[in-house]
Amino acid sequence: MLINRLPEIDIPEDDPFKFDQLDRKPCANTFLSLVKLYSTTGCVIALNGEWGTGKTTFVRMLFQLLKKEQGHPLYFNAWENDYVSDPLIALLSELKELAPQSKKWDNVVANGGKILTGILTSAAKNFAKDKLGIDSDVISTGIDEVGKLLKDDIDEFSKQKTTFAEFRKALQCYIAENTTKDIPVVFFVDELDRCNPHFSVLVLERIKHLFDIPNIIFVLSVNKKQLGYAIQGYYGSGNIDADNYLRRFIDIEYSLPRPDSNKFCQYLFNTYQFDKVFNHKDRKQYSEFSSDADNFKKIATILMSASNLDLRTRDKIFTHTRLALMEFSANNYIVPDVFFLLCYLRFANPDLYHNIVVEKYTAQQLLDEIEEFIPLELLVMNENDYSWRQMTYTIASFTLMYTLNDNGIERTTIINRDDKTTTLKTKHMDEKTFSEALLWYHGKIHRGEIPLRLLTKKIELEQAIILSADSDN
């Protein structure tokens, strides 16, 4: 059965990084050292990475690693809880899991209730009672106290400071009771950058003012750039210095390194079972297809290594490519390098892809657009890296196929038949190599007659998907 996304990996209790495909174990060891280093003081760490870089999976692995090290990690998905009027309720609800029967927890709840009663709506008070077990009498008492304090702003401020201090003291005793060896309580806060701006800022404020105590480390798993936009949205101004604002709340920033593109491409290739297409028994009888798998992996790795696409987008490219390949019969030419380049463009540059599909460009304009978009490092001749040569040959084939109509006949002439030279001019690629590649494909039987339109029809799923009887697709 064909899958449409990468499955969540299994995270064994005894070896959390056993199935890690991104080589993140060294990052985890560095992170664990940070946790131990700031064990007694406590701090806020920003685990920074763009959307789709695997932060949540990394957090899940860290969570299990800390449990293995006899720690007491907690996890809070902010996005799933941003309907709560105040994040303090949800944060305390997670903290309760450390030791719900502890008398020290009762003291935390009692002091937390005094803070909550002055700020919550009736619906939120019911939610707090359900989640935290705060007695209605405590809530009512708190409401009465707040009402009286409103008469005197100075007394109210003084009372609030006292209440906050009492809460932190009670929380500190509770946290200390649940700290193991040199590992503090580690509280992961995930998806904060996806929340509505008001909730995101309130989470930061609560952590700063109420949880700044020893033996607890907050880990904010965020796309810092997106969180900055949320802060600007909250204050209604793009002129707010979000980085400077976040320094008030974040003590240490740790950015996840980009994974090895070669290994990730191989992982995607294996997971989506591309071998079932390229090495299908019915295709093996054709010698012309013997190198298809290698050509596919080469161009995929080259493009992915040089691109800035996040992991999620790379996954989508491979997913759609695998689906589109199901429209090919066993005796069809796939032209794997050109086919993957098209699939890549469909997600990486939709406008360029659309203009190619509707044949908006002349051959020279297409070449110019492709050279403008493909990373320069893949086009310029380099004696130490032959990726440029692979890319040059792929673009030459791509361009030639673009000039063919549905019958494989050239719509426009790009090769002078008299002196066997091309009318096209390159901007970054070596013109001699490009010309040689173009002539080679032009004279190649079959491949030189396949129109690009034949591939785009399959990418756009315009033809019937072929399901083999033995389910090898």
N, C-alpha and C positions, 0 to 999 in steps of 0.2 A: 504494500500500500504506500502511495506517495504521501509524504508529509509536507505541510505548507509553512512550517517554521522550525527553527531549531528547538528541540525538546529541552526542558529544564534538566540540567545534568544531575545525576545522583551525587549526593555528598555524604559519604560514609562517616559514621561517628569516629571510627578509629583512624581514618586517613582522609580528612576533608578535601585534600587536593589531588586525590587519586585520579579523578577524571577531568582535571583541569586541562583545558585545551589552549590556554593563553599564557602559560608559564607564569602564573601569578604567585606561586609559592614564595619566591624571593621577596616579593612585595609584602606578603603576609608576615614574613619573618621580620622585615623592617618595621612593619606596623606594630607587631607584638612587642618589639623592643621599645617603641615609643610609649606604648601603654604602660610597660613596666617602669620606664624612666620617670613618667609623671604619675605614678601610682598613688602616692600619698597626697600630692598637691591637687590633683584633678585638673582638667583643662577641656577645651573644646577643639576638636580636630575637624577640619574640613577635608573630606575625601572627595577631591575634585576630579571631574571627568565629564566630557560631553555626553549628551544623551546617546544611548546605544553603544557605550564603551564597556558594558559588562559590569557596572558598579554594583548592581543589586546581587548578581551572582557572586561577586567577590565578597560582598558583605555577608551573604549566607555562608560562605566558606569560613570567613573570619569568625562568625558567630559560633560555628561548630568547633573551630580551632580553640577558641576561648573556653568552651565547655570541656574540651578534651584536657585543657590545662587547668581544670578545676576552677575556672572563673564563673561569673554569674552574668552573662550578657543578656541584654534586653533589646527588643526590636520594636520600633514604632514606625508604621507607614503613615506619614503625615497626610498624604493625598487621600487616603481612605478615611481620614478622620477630620477633614477640614470643614465638615458640616457642624462640628461641635462649636458652640459659641466661644468657649475658652479652651485652649489646648491643655491647660493645667489638668483638667479632668482626665483627658486621655493619657497624658504623661503619668499621672498618678495611678491610673488604672493598670499601666504596664509595670510600674514599680511595685505594685501590690503583689505581683507574681513572685517576687524574691522571697517573701516570708509572710503570707497572708494571715497566719495565726499569731504573729509576733505582737506582743504588747506595745512594742515600740512603733509598730505600724499603726496601731490604734491612736497613738499620740500624734503621728503624722497626719492622719485623717482629721483628727479633732482640730489641729491647727490649720490644716488646709481648708477645712470647712469655713473657718472664720474669714479666710481670704475670699473664698468662692461666694459666700452669701451676699456680699455687697455688690457683686458684679453680674450675677446670673439672672436670666429670665426664669419664669416658673417651669417652663419645659426643660431648661438646662438643669434646674435644681432636681427635677425628677430623674434626669439622666445621671446626675452626680450621685443621687441616692442609690440608684440601681447599680452603678459601676463601682462606687466606693463605699457604699454602706453608710453614708453620712445620715445620721438620724434627723428626722424632720424637726425635732425640738432644737437641735443645734442650729439648723438653718433659720428657724424662727427667731431664736435668741440673737443670731447674728444680724438678722434684719432689723430687730429692735435697736441693737447697738449702733448699727450704721445710721439709722434714723436720728438717733440722739446726737451722733457725732457730726451730722450735717449742720448742726446749729453753730458749730465752731470749727472753722477750717483748720485752724492751727492744731486743735486737739485731734482732729481727724487725721492730719498728716502724721502727728506723733504716734497715734494709735496704730496707723498702718505700718509705720517703721517697726514698732514693737511686734506687731503680728507677723510681719515678714521675718524678723529676727528669730522669733519663737519657732516659726515653721522651719527655718533653715537648721536651727539647733536640733529639733526633733528629727528632721530628715538626716542630719549628719550622724546621729546615734543609730538610726535604722540602717543607713548605708554601711557604717563601720562594722555592724554586726554581720553583714553579708559580704564583706571583703575577704578574699581568699589569698593567703600568702602575700605575694607581691603583685597580685592582679586585682585591680579595683573593679567596681561595677562599671561595665562598658555599655553605654546606652546608644544604640544605633538609631538615627533618625533618617529615614529614607524618603525620597520623592518630595522633599520640601520645596524644591524649585518648581514643582508642578501645581502647587496649591494656589488658591486665590491670594493676592498680595497681602490682604489684611491678616489672614491666618498665618502666612509665612513670617511676617514681621512679629506677630504676637508670640509665635513659638520661640523666636530668637530672644525676645524680651523676657519671656518666662524663664528660659534657660539661664540667661544672664543674671536676673535679679533674684531668682529663687533656688537655683541649683548650683550656684557657684560655691561649692563646698569640697572638702577633701574626699578622696577615695571614689570619685565618680568622674568618668570621662564620657563626654558626649561626642559622638562621631556623626557629623552631618554629611550624608552621602548626597552630593549635589553637583549640578552643573553651575558653577559659580557665576558664569556669565548670565545664565537665565535667571538665577536668583537675584542678580543685580537689577535685571529688568523688572522683577516683581517689586523690589524696593522702590524703584523709580515710579512704578505704577501706584504704589501705596501713597507716596507723597505727591503724586500728580505732576511730576516734573522730570524731564529727561536730563536736567542739569545737575541732579543730585549725584555726588561722587559716591557711587555704590561701593567701590572697593574700599574707600576710606571708611564708609559706614560699617561695612562688614568686619573691619579690623576691631571694632568695639566688642564683637562677639566671638571671633575666631582667634584662637591662640596659635595654632599650627595648621599649615596647609600642606596636604600631601596629594600630589597629582598622580593618577594611575598612568604608567607609561603605555605607549601604543604597543599592541601585541605584535609578534612576528607574523608578517603577512603571509609568508610561505607556509607556515604551519597552519594558520587559520584557513587559508585557501584549501589546503589538503584536507583539513577537517570538514569543510563544507562539501568538498568533492566526495568524500567518503560518506558523510551523513546523508546526503541526498542521492547517493548511489548512482553517480554518473557512469560508473563502469558498466552498469546494466544496459546502458545505451551504447557506449562506445565499444564494449567487448561482448555485445550480444552475439550469440552463436550464429545468427543469420547474417550478421554484418561481417563476421570473421572470414567468411568465404570470399570476400572482396579485398584483394591486397591493397587497393587504393585507400582503404579506410584504416589501415594498420597503425598509422601514426596519429589518428584523430585525437585520441585521449591525451597524448603528450602535447600536441599542438594546443589543445584547449587549456590544459593546465599551465603551459608556458605563458600564453597571452593573458590568462586570468591573473596569474601571479604577478606578471610585469605591471599590469594596470592597477591592481589593488595595492601593490607595494608603493607606487608613486602617488596614489590618490589620498585625499584627506577624508574620504567617506567614513562614516561611523560604522561600527560592526553591524548594527541593525540594517542599514542600507545595503551593506555587502551581502547580508543574509537574504534580503529581498531580491537582489540581483540574481543570486544563485537559485533561489526558489523559482523565480519566473523562468529563468533559463532552462531549468530542469523540466518544468511544465511544458514549455514550448517545444522542447526536444521530442515530446511524445507525439508530435504531429508528423515526424519523419518516419517513412517506411525504412525497412532494413536496407534497401538498395538505393536510398536517397543520399546524394552528396550533402553533407552538413556544412562544410567549410567552417570548421570549428572556431578558428581565430577570428574570422569576420563575423560569425554569428555571435560570439561572445562580445565583441566590440560593440555590436548593435545593441545587445541587451544592456551592456554597461551604459551606453549613451542614453538609453531609454529612462534610466533612473538618475544618472549623474548630470545629464543636460537635456531635459525633456524638450526644450525649444529646438535645439539642434536636431534631435532625433525626429521630431515632427516634420521639420522642413526637409529632412532626408526622405521620409516616407512619402510626402506629397511632391517630391522631386522639384523643390523650389530652386535649387542651385544649378548653376552650370558645373561642369567637372572641375574647372579651376576654382570656382567659389567654394565648392565642397572641400577641395584640398586645403584651401586657405582656412576655412572654418575648423577643419580637423586639426591642422597644425597649430592653430591658435588655442585650441582647447586641451589637446594632449600635453601633459607636462613636458617641458623643454628637455629635461634630463633623458627622456625616452626617445628623443628625436635627433639630438646632436651626436655626431660620431664620437665614440669613446673606445680607445684601444683596450681598455681594461674591463669593459662591460659591453657585451654584445646584445643587450636588450634593444638598443637603437636599431640594430639590423633586423631583428625580429619584428619590431614595430614598423619599420620602413616597408618591409615586405607585406605586412598585414594591411597597411594603408594603401599600398599600391593595388593589392587585390580588391580591397574595398572600393577604391575609386573606379577601377575597371568595371566591376560588377554593377556599379551605379549607372554607368553609361549604357547598359544593355536593356532592351525592352523585354517584354514577357516571353518573346520567342528566342532570346539570346542573341539578338542582332543589335549592333551598336546604334544607339540613337544619335550619338555625336562621335566624331573621330578625334581621338586623342593621340594616335600614333601615325606618324608619317610612313606610309607603306614603301616609299622609295628608299629612304635612307634609314628606316627603322629607328627614328628618334621620336620623342614625345613632345607634344605641344605644351605640356604642363610645366610650370615652374614651381619649385619648392622654395619655402622661406627658411626653414630650419633644417630639414633633412638633407643629407648628402644627395645632390641631384643625380650624380652618376649612379649611385646605388639604387635610388628610386626608379630611374629609367631602366636599369637592368631588371629590376623586379617586375616592372610593368610589362616589359617585353617578354619576360619569362612566363608570366601568367597569361599573356595574350596568346602565346603559342602553345599553352598547355591544353591538351585535350580534356574536354568536359569542364574542368574548373574554369577555364576561360570563357565558358558559354553560359554560366549560371548568373541570372540577373539578381540584383540585390532585392528586388521586389519579392522574389520567391522566399527569401528569408524573413523579410518584414511581415509578410502575410502570416507566417507561422508564429512570429513573436507576438503579433496582435491577435493570435488565436482565431484566425479567420478560417482555418481548415479543421477537419475532424481529428480529434485526439484518437490515437491508435492504441487500443488495449490488446495486448497479446494474450493468447490463450493460456500461456504458462506464467502469466503475471510477472514477466521479467522487466516490464517497464518501470 
